[in-house]
Amino acid sequence: MGKSAPFVGLGTDNGLPVAFTLVAVDNTLAPPGSFGITLSDGYTASGSLLSGNVTVPNSKGPIFGQAVR
């Protein structure tokens, strides 16, 4: 497994507010990249990218953001 980058933030799921944690994994040695997401309402999903790759730069902590599903 390669480097991973956590993203945490607030968004909506079917119009309701949720917090989310998304982890992107840089599988440089064995592409494609992968991801996992967990919402505070219990929704989870994970898998490999269909194309492309995740590039995780050297980072010192989570990235914060917003998402709408």
C-alpha positions, 0 to 999 in steps of 0.5 A: 500500500502506498501513501494515504491522505485523509480528507475530513469535512462537512457536506450533505447526503440526500439533503441532510448535513453530514461529516465525512472522512475520505482517505485517498491512497496513492498506489504508485507501485501498483496503480490504480489509486484507491479511496474509502469514504465514511459519512456520519450517517453510516454510509460507507464506500470504497474501491479502486479508481477506474482510471488515473491515479492518486498522487499524495504529496508529503503532507503534515495532517488532514485536508479539510473540505466540503462535499455534496452527494 
